[in-house]
């Protein structure tokens, strides 16, 4: 059985990538499972999707603890323990990363023992990145069990609602990455044995209520979680254009925008998730969005 785990952020298309890969497997005659796993959070939050494929009926269920291949669409997730990118990796598990860096960078920075393979997104003429199709095409190349024809058909089936020009661009992107990674064709080794693992429960000691209650019910504990690391776009306020209407503060779902004594807004970037509701609600159009990496650099 092949077990593939695909990591990304909400909005980057990893759910779609898993569906494209699963459909391509199905067209090759495999039994398939593909599903995403994410919480109720919004764009930018870490999430993953997984694909199982076998020639026989699949009896396994649940998340993949020991993957045969890990695909990463956003390399900033590797350093986030909560994203679980490196969970279950062994020296035999290829790590496929969408990045402009070299593979040696990840070996040195994270002391990885597994094989790291890097691919880049093909250029596009539209504003919509073909990231999901590219990740599916890259995974298909390493698996060595999917033909270019069935990969092309899978992209067409899963993205059939797109305009024809965008669909063709996604098909071309998948094929371009697929062709560039042919040197690694078939390096993914499938495991024959069924995965049976204990769920990752947290064992909490039994405490008397006088001790446990303050820990469980203490206010403002969510402040300890810096959800700003989920952000891919950063809202920026032009205070000269701001009319101090308070709309951004009113509509911010996370309470990350406060108003000073003059009624001007200030953004708490540690907890702003980059949903950009403030941008949509600003009547003065004083809020713009900047790519997070450009803003930080």
N, C-alpha and C positions, 0 to 999 in steps of 0.2 A: 504494500500500500504506500502511496505517496502522501506525505503530510506537509503542507505548505502553510506558513504563517506570514501574513502581510501586514506590516505596521505603517501607520501614517497618522495624520491629524484629521479631525473632522473637516470635511470639505475638500480634501485632496483626492478623493475618488478611490480609496482602497476597497470599499464595499463593491464598487463597480469593477475594479480590477479583479477581485476574487470571482465575481460572476462571469467575467470574460474568460478567465482561466478555467473555471468550472465548466462553462459551456464548450470550450475548446476540447477539454478532456472528454466530455459527453459525446461530442461529434467523432471522437476517436474510438468510441465504443466502451468507454469506462463507466462504471458506477461512480457517482459523484455526490459529495456534500460540499456546499459552500455557504458560509454565513458570516455576518459581521458580529463584532461584540463591542458595544459602547454603552455608555450611560445616557442620562438625559441631558447631557451638557451640549453646548453649541459648538460652532465652528472653531477649530484650533485646538480642541481637546484631544489628547492621545487616544487612539482607538486601534483595533486590529481586526482583521478578517482572516478566515482560514479556509483551506480547501483540502478535502480528502478525495483521493481517486484510487480505484482498484478495479481489477477485472472481475472481482467477485462481490457479492453483497457486502455492504459495509455495516457492521454492527456497532462500531464505536460511536460515541456521542460526546458532545462537550468540546471544550477548548483543547488545543493541541499543546501538550506540555513539552514533548520532545520532537521538534520539527525536523524534517529532512532538508528543508530549505526555508530561509528567512529572507523576506523582501522588505526593504526599508525605503519609504519614499521621502522621508525627512530625517536627515542624519542627526539633527539636534535631539531626537528622541533617544538615541543610544545612551546618552549620559543620564537620562531620567529613569531612575529605578522603577518608578510607578508605571512606566510604559512597558516594561518587561521585554524589551527587544532581545536581550541576551539570555533570557530564561530558557534553560534546557539545551543550549548550544553545546556541541561537542567539537572536537577537532575535525570530525567528519562532516559537519554541517556547514554548507556554503552560506555565506552572508552576502546578499546582493543589495547594493546600496545605490540609490539615485543621488549622484553628487558630482560636483566639479573638482573634488579633491582626488588625490591618488590613493590607491589601496594601502600603501605603506603608512599613510597618515593614521589610519584607523588601527593598524597593527601596533604602531608605536604609542598612540594615545591611550588605547584601551587594553593593551597587552593581549590581543586576541590570538588564539591558537588555531582558529579555523581559517579556511580560505576566504578571503574577501575579494569580491568582484564588484567593480564600480562601472556604472553606465551613466550617460548623460541624456537629458531630454533632447530630442531632435528639435531644430528650429521650427517655429510655426508662424503663419501669417495672420492668425487670429489672436484675439485676447484670451481665449480659452486654452489652457495648457492641456495637451494630450497625456497627462501624467498617468491616468489609470490604464490607458491602452499600452503605454510604454512599459509600465511595470508588469503588465500581463505578458507582453511580448518578450520581455527579458526573462521572466520566469519560464516561459515556454521553451526558450532557447536552451536553458540549463537543464531542463527536464529531458529533452531529446525525444519525447514521445508524441509531440504535437506537430503536425505539418503546417506549412505556411498557409495552405488553402483553408484548413479548419480554423486557424487563428484568425484569418481574415473574415471567415463566416461568423465566428463568435463575436468579433467586434461589431459586425453588422447587426447581429441579432440583439445584442445588449444595448446598442446605441442607435437603434432604428428611429428614435424620435428626433434625433438631431437633423438639422438641415444637411442636404447632400454634400455640400462643400466641407462641413465640419466632420461628417462621417468619413469621407475619403481621407481627410487629414489625420484622423485617428487611426485609420487602417494603415496609412503610410508610416505613421510613427511607430506602430506596433511592429511592422515588418522591418523598418530600419534598425530598431534596437535588436530584434530577433536575428537579423543577418550579421550585425556587428559582434554578437556574442557566440557565434558558431564555434569559435575555438574552445568554448566551454561546454559544448553539447554533450549531454548525458552524464554530467559529473554528479548529479544528484542520485544518491543511493537510497532506495526505498527500504523500509523496515518491514519484515514479514510478520513480526510478532505484534499482537494487539496491545495497545497502550492501556494499562490499568494503573491509574495513579490516584493517590489520595488528594482530595480537593484542598486548596490552599486556605484552610480555615485558620482563624486566629484563636489560639487557646487563651482565654481570659481567666485569670484566677478568681475564685469566688471570694468576694469581700463583703464585709458588713455594710449596710446601707449608709451609715454615717461617713464611711470612707469613699464608697463608690459613687454616691449621689453627686458630690461636688464635681467629680471628674466627668460624669456623663452629662450633667445638666449645667455645667458652668457656661456663662454667656460669652459670646465673641470668640469661641474657639476656632471658627472658620477663618479668622484673621491669620492664623498660623499657616494656612495653605496659600502660598503665593500662586494664584491661578493666572497671573500675568504671563507665565511661561507658555501658556496655551496660545497666546496671541500670535497671529501672522500679519495682521495689519494694525497699526497704532494710530488712534485718533489724535489729532493735533489741533489745538484751539488757537485761532488768531484773536487775541484779546482786543485788538484795535477794531476788529469787525464785530465783536460780540456785543449784543444789545442788552445783556444781563436779564434775559427773559426767564431763565431757570428751566427751560424745557429739557435740556440735556440732563440736568439733575433729577427732574421729575420722572423721566422715562428710563433712566439707567436701571436695568434689572438687578444689578449687583450692588448698587449704592456706591459705586466707585468714583462718582463725581460729587464734589462738595462745593458750596458757594462761600466766598469770602465776605467780608463786611460790606464790600461794594456790590455784592451780588454776582461777581465774576466767578466762573467755574474753575476748579482745579481737579485734575484727574489723578487718581491713585493708581499708578501703573503697576503696582505689585498685585492688584486685584482686578484690573481691567482686562477682560478676556478678548477684547477686540470685536465685539458683536456689531459695532458701528450703528446701533440704534440711535445714539446721540447725533450722529451725522445726518441720519434720515429725518430727525425731528427738529433740527436747528433751522428756524425760519430765516436767519440771517446768512445761512450757508457759511458760517465762520469756522466750521470744523471740516478738516480734510483727513484723508487716510494715507499713511505712508507705509511701505513695506517694512516690516519689523527689522530685518537685517540691515537695511539702508539707514534706518533711524538710529539703530544702536551703534553702527560703525561711524 
